[in-house]
């Protein structure tokens, strides 16, 4: 990778992090658990004591919110 590519990737990662921090807390935690920690939605639901559908909907809404925020930067 060129230095420019490395810089662009770092900037994008910072933007994604900033976008996740703007999400409601539960959405952010569930997205982190699913995509970063690799937990299944079922595992997250079990750990939180909620129905799997609640986790699935929170992740879907969180991703839509992230998409809206990140479109401003792309």
Protein Blocks (a to p, Z undefined) as FASTA:
>chain_A
ZZklmmmmmmmmmmmmmmmmmpcfklmmmmmmmmmnopafklmmmmnopafklmmmmmmm
mmmmmmmmmmmmZZ
